[in-house]
Amino acid sequence: MKWDAVRYDWNQVRAFLATAEEGSLSAAARALKVTQPTLSRQVAGLEASLGVSLFERGTRSMTLTAAGRQLLAYAREMNNAANNISLAASGQCQAVEGEVRIAATNAMATYHLPAVVAKIRKLAPGSRWISRPPTRFPT
């Protein structure tokens, strides 16, 4: 792994993500329970570290630039990974368990669902499948 390739702080990415999702620095600061100047410095620090502008700043809102839109999905993945670390550390898991019911047309059930069901069963072995004959509707 190239440890020196990452020159930014996770808090900067978190500030970017919150600002993108909340639409403004003030709203993001409230969501993260930090001051607006602190959040603004974190976003500016990330932009400086990456060498790109992530937002077009308006009077009341911030709009993502092309670079910001490109990085948003990665920031969301990082946030999900950070949440998973917290869950794992606290002894919780994100196991998917329970009853699964799927409604589908005959064609969908015949041609598409077998692959979907196989994938779900592999990812969620604790799932229980309920199968019933199709309901006939009056024509």
C-alpha positions in Angstrom: 0.0 0.0 0.0 1.2 3.5 -0.8 0.8 5.2 2.6 2.1 8.5 1.4 -0.4 8.7 -1.4 -3.1 9.8 1.0 -2.4 13.4 2.2 -5.7 14.3 3.6 -7.6 13.7 6.8 -10.8 11.7 7.1 -12.4 14.6 8.9 -11.9 16.7 5.7 -13.6 14.0 3.6 -16.4 13.9 6.2 -16.8 17.7 6.1 -16.9 17.5 2.2 -19.6 14.7 2.3 -21.7 16.5 4.9 -21.6 19.8 2.9 -22.5 18.0 -0.3 -25.4 16.2 1.3 -26.7 19.1 3.4 -26.2 21.7 0.7 -24.4 24.4 2.7 -21.6 24.8 5.1 -24.0 26.0 7.9 -26.3 23.0 7.6 -23.3 20.6 7.4 -21.8 22.2 10.5 -25.0 21.8 12.4 -25.3 18.1 11.3 -21.7 17.4 12.4 -22.0 19.5 15.5 -19.0 21.7 14.7 -18.7 25.4 13.9 -19.1 26.7 10.4 -15.6 28.2 10.2 -14.1 24.8 11.3 -16.1 23.0 8.6 -15.1 25.5 6.0 -11.4 25.1 6.9 -11.7 21.3 6.6 -13.3 21.5 3.1 -10.7 24.1 2.0 -8.0 21.8 3.4 -9.3 18.9 1.4 -9.4 21.0 -1.7 -5.8 22.1 -1.1 -4.6 18.6 -0.5 -6.2 17.2 -3.6 -5.5 20.3 -5.8 -9.1 20.6 -7.0 -12.1 22.8 -6.3 -14.9 20.6 -5.0 -17.6 23.3 -4.7 -18.9 26.4 -6.5 -19.7 28.7 -3.6 -22.9 30.7 -3.8 -24.4 33.2 -1.4 -26.6 30.6 0.3 -25.6 27.2 -1.1 -22.7 25.3 -2.5 -22.9 23.4 -5.7 -20.6 20.5 -6.5 -18.1 20.9 -9.3 -17.4 18.1 -11.7 -14.5 17.0 -9.5 -16.8 17.1 -6.5 -19.4 15.0 -8.2 -16.7 12.5 -9.2 -15.4 12.2 -5.6 -18.8 12.1 -3.9 -19.4 8.4 -4.4 -15.9 7.6 -3.0 -16.6 9.8 0.1 -19.9 7.9 0.7 -18.0 4.6 0.5 -15.5 5.9 3.0 -18.3 6.9 5.3 -20.0 3.5 5.0 -16.6 1.8 5.8 -16.2 4.1 8.8 -19.6 3.2 10.1 -18.9 -0.5 9.6 -15.7 -0.2 11.6 -17.7 1.4 14.4 -20.3 -1.4 14.3 -17.6 -4.1 14.3 -15.8 -2.5 17.2 -19.0 -2.4 19.2 -19.7 -6.1 18.6 -22.6 -5.4 16.3 -22.9 -6.6 12.7 -24.9 -5.8 9.7 -26.2 -9.3 9.1 -29.2 -9.5 6.9 -31.6 -12.0 8.3 -35.4 -12.6 8.2 -38.2 -13.4 5.8 -37.9 -12.6 2.1 -41.0 -12.2 -0.1 -40.7 -11.3 -3.7 -43.6 -10.5 -6.1 -42.8 -11.0 -9.8 -44.4 -11.7 -13.1 -44.0 -15.2 -14.5 -41.4 -14.0 -17.0 -39.4 -12.2 -14.4 -39.6 -15.1 -12.0 -38.5 -17.5 -14.7 -35.6 -15.6 -16.3 -34.3 -13.1 -13.8 -35.1 -14.1 -10.3 -33.1 -17.3 -10.0 -29.8 -15.3 -10.3 -31.0 -12.7 -7.9 -32.2 -15.2 -5.4 -28.9 -17.1 -5.6 -26.9 -13.9 -5.0 -29.1 -12.9 -2.0 -28.8 -16.4 -0.5 -25.0 -16.2 -0.8 -24.9 -12.7 0.8 -27.6 -13.4 3.4 -27.5 -17.0 4.5 -29.8 -16.3 7.4 -32.7 -15.3 5.1 -35.9 -17.4 5.0 -37.8 -17.6 1.7 -41.5 -17.8 1.5 -42.9 -19.2 -1.6 -46.6 -19.1 -2.6 -48.5 -19.8 -5.8 -49.2 -16.7 -7.8 -52.4 -14.9 -7.1 -54.8 -14.7 -10.0 -56.4 -11.4 -10.6 -59.8 -11.2 -12.4 -59.4 -10.1 -16.0 
